[in-house]
Amino acid sequence: MSSPQPIERRAEIRRPANAEAQLRQPGVLAGTFTGQVLDTSATGFRLRHGRLSLASGQVVHFKLEGRSGQARAMWTRIVGNEAETGFHILKPANAPL
């Protein structure tokens, strides 16, 4: 018997992405890190990265394909030595994702 499909809770359409993003955690020693953008939406993005200490609620500054702003980590899933995080954009400095 197959397991039930998870309920889709996303309110916005996601677009697949294949880009690198640079992020900086204010107030964190060695706070700059990079990650692979997996998908984007009008108000957020999902990133695969190696920053295992990043927790829900933390704010980062991001740069992605010439765009930048601030985003809040909404959730993080850690698998082995990689993490996947969903971000909500708080203050886009220029064109939204």
Phi and psi restraints in degrees (value plus and minus 20) as a CYANA .aco file:
   2 SER   PHI    -103.2   -63.2
   2 SER   PSI     132.7   172.7
   3 SER   PHI     -99.5   -59.5
   3 SER   PSI     131.4   171.4
   4 PRO   PHI     -86.5   -46.5
   4 PRO   PSI     128.4   168.4
   5 GLN   PHI     -90.5   -50.5
   5 GLN   PSI     120.2   160.2
   6 PRO   PHI     -85.7   -45.7
   6 PRO   PSI     130.0   170.0
   7 ILE   PHI     -94.6   -54.6
   7 ILE   PSI     110.3   150.3
   8 GLU   PHI     -95.5   -55.5
   8 GLU   PSI      98.1   138.1
   9 ARG   PHI    -125.7   -85.7
   9 ARG   PSI     -22.4    17.6
  10 ARG   PHI     -92.2   -52.2
  10 ARG   PSI     113.3   153.3
  11 ALA   PHI    -113.5   -73.5
  11 ALA   PSI     -37.1     2.9
  12 GLU   PHI    -138.3   -98.3
  12 GLU   PSI     135.0   175.0
  13 ILE   PHI     -91.4   -51.4
  13 ILE   PSI     114.1   154.1
  14 ARG   PHI    -117.9   -77.9
  14 ARG   PSI     119.3   159.3
  15 ARG   PHI    -133.7   -93.7
  15 ARG   PSI     108.0   148.0
  16 PRO   PHI     -77.6   -37.6
  16 PRO   PSI     126.6   166.6
  17 ALA   PHI    -160.0  -120.0
  17 ALA   PSI     135.5   175.5
  18 ASN   PHI    -163.6  -123.6
  18 ASN   PSI      57.3    97.3
  19 ALA   PHI    -162.8  -122.8
  19 ALA   PSI     140.4   180.4
  20 GLU   PHI    -118.7   -78.7
  20 GLU   PSI     122.2   162.2
  21 ALA   PHI    -141.2  -101.2
  21 ALA   PSI     126.4   166.4
  22 GLN   PHI    -127.2   -87.2
  22 GLN   PSI     114.1   154.1
  23 LEU   PHI    -149.8  -109.8
  23 LEU   PSI     133.5   173.5
  24 ARG   PHI    -158.1  -118.1
  24 ARG   PSI     109.2   149.2
  25 GLN   PHI    -115.6   -75.6
  25 GLN   PSI      91.6   131.6
  26 PRO   PHI     -80.9   -40.9
  26 PRO   PSI     119.8   159.8
  27 GLY   PHI      58.3    98.3
  27 GLY   PSI     -13.5    26.5
  28 VAL   PHI    -131.9   -91.9
  28 VAL   PSI     107.3   147.3
  29 LEU   PHI     -80.7   -40.7
  29 LEU   PSI     115.3   155.3
  30 ALA   PHI      34.7    74.7
  30 ALA   PSI      27.2    67.2
  31 GLY   PHI     -97.7   -57.7
  31 GLY   PSI     -23.8    16.2
  32 THR   PHI    -113.1   -73.1
  32 THR   PSI     114.7   154.7
  33 PHE   PHI    -170.9  -130.9
  33 PHE   PSI     145.3   185.3
  34 THR   PHI    -139.7   -99.7
  34 THR   PSI     142.6   182.6
  35 GLY   PHI    -177.0  -137.0
  35 GLY   PSI     147.8   187.8
  36 GLN   PHI    -118.7   -78.7
  36 GLN   PSI     100.2   140.2
  37 VAL   PHI     -95.9   -55.9
  37 VAL   PSI     106.2   146.2
  38 LEU   PHI    -115.1   -75.1
  38 LEU   PSI     -59.3   -19.3
  39 ASP   PHI    -179.6  -139.6
  39 ASP   PSI     143.9   183.9
  40 THR   PHI    -153.4  -113.4
  40 THR   PSI     141.1   181.1
  41 SER   PHI    -160.0  -120.0
  41 SER   PSI    -196.6  -156.6
  42 ALA   PHI     -82.3   -42.3
  42 ALA   PSI     -51.7   -11.7
  43 THR   PHI    -145.0  -105.0
  43 THR   PSI      -3.5    36.5
  44 GLY   PHI    -189.2  -149.2
  44 GLY   PSI    -197.3  -157.3
  45 PHE   PHI    -177.6  -137.6
  45 PHE   PSI     140.3   180.3
  46 ARG   PHI    -137.6   -97.6
  46 ARG   PSI     114.0   154.0
  47 LEU   PHI    -151.3  -111.3
  47 LEU   PSI     117.2   157.2
  48 ARG   PHI    -121.8   -81.8
  48 ARG   PSI     111.3   151.3
  49 HIS   PHI    -176.4  -136.4
  49 HIS   PSI     156.5   196.5
  50 GLY   PHI    -127.0   -87.0
  50 GLY   PSI     -11.1    28.9
  51 ARG   PHI    -104.8   -64.8
  51 ARG   PSI      65.3   105.3
  52 LEU   PHI     -91.5   -51.5
  52 LEU   PSI     -35.6     4.4
  53 SER   PHI    -106.3   -66.3
  53 SER   PSI     -25.2    14.8
  54 LEU   PHI     -88.7   -48.7
  54 LEU   PSI     106.8   146.8
  55 ALA   PHI    -138.5   -98.5
  55 ALA   PSI     138.4   178.4
  56 SER   PHI     -75.3   -35.3
  56 SER   PSI     118.5   158.5
  57 GLY   PHI      75.1   115.1
  57 GLY   PSI     -38.9     1.1
  58 GLN   PHI     -93.7   -53.7
  58 GLN   PSI     123.9   163.9
  59 VAL   PHI    -122.6   -82.6
  59 VAL   PSI     118.5   158.5
  60 VAL   PHI    -147.7  -107.7
  60 VAL   PSI     138.4   178.4
  61 HIS   PHI    -118.1   -78.1
  61 HIS   PSI     116.7   156.7
  62 PHE   PHI    -147.7  -107.7
  62 PHE   PSI     134.1   174.1
  63 LYS   PHI    -151.8  -111.8
  63 LYS   PSI     108.1   148.1
  64 LEU   PHI    -167.9  -127.9
  64 LEU   PSI      96.2   136.2
  65 GLU   PHI      28.1    68.1
  65 GLU   PSI      28.1    68.1
  66 GLY   PHI      61.0   101.0
  66 GLY   PSI     -20.7    19.3
  67 ARG   PHI    -127.9   -87.9
  67 ARG   PSI     135.3   175.3
  68 SER   PHI    -170.8  -130.8
  68 SER   PSI     148.1   188.1
  69 GLY   PHI     143.5   183.5
  69 GLY   PSI    -182.3  -142.3
  70 GLN   PHI    -135.4   -95.4
  70 GLN   PSI     124.7   164.7
  71 ALA   PHI    -162.6  -122.6
  71 ALA   PSI     130.4   170.4
  72 ARG   PHI    -126.0   -86.0
  72 ARG   PSI     114.3   154.3
  73 ALA   PHI     -91.7   -51.7
  73 ALA   PSI     100.0   140.0
  74 MET   PHI    -113.4   -73.4
  74 MET   PSI     -54.1   -14.1
  75 TRP   PHI    -177.2  -137.2
  75 TRP   PSI     134.3   174.3
  76 THR   PHI    -159.9  -119.9
  76 THR   PSI     114.4   154.4
  77 ARG   PHI    -139.9   -99.9
  77 ARG   PSI     104.2   144.2
  78 ILE   PHI    -125.8   -85.8
  78 ILE   PSI     108.5   148.5
  79 VAL   PHI    -150.7  -110.7
  79 VAL   PSI      89.8   129.8
  80 GLY   PHI      46.2    86.2
  80 GLY   PSI    -144.0  -104.0
  81 ASN   PHI    -125.9   -85.9
  81 ASN   PSI       0.5    40.5
  82 GLU   PHI    -147.2  -107.2
  82 GLU   PSI     134.1   174.1
  83 ALA   PHI    -145.7  -105.7
  83 ALA   PSI     134.7   174.7
  84 GLU   PHI    -147.0  -107.0
  84 GLU   PSI     108.8   148.8
  85 THR   PHI    -149.8  -109.8
  85 THR   PSI     118.7   158.7
  86 GLY   PHI    -117.9   -77.9
  86 GLY   PSI     107.5   147.5
  87 PHE   PHI    -133.9   -93.9
  87 PHE   PSI     122.5   162.5
  88 HIS   PHI    -127.8   -87.8
  88 HIS   PSI     104.8   144.8
  89 ILE   PHI     -94.7   -54.7
  89 ILE   PSI     106.2   146.2
  90 LEU   PHI    -115.8   -75.8
  90 LEU   PSI     -69.3   -29.3
  91 LYS   PHI    -157.1  -117.1
  91 LYS   PSI      70.5   110.5
  92 PRO   PHI     -90.8   -50.8
  92 PRO   PSI     112.1   152.1
  93 ALA   PHI    -102.0   -62.0
  93 ALA   PSI     -43.7    -3.7
  94 ASN   PHI    -169.0  -129.0
  94 ASN   PSI    -170.5  -130.5
  95 ALA   PHI     -69.5   -29.5
  95 ALA   PSI     113.1   153.1
  96 PRO   PHI     -88.0   -48.0
  96 PRO   PSI     139.5   179.5
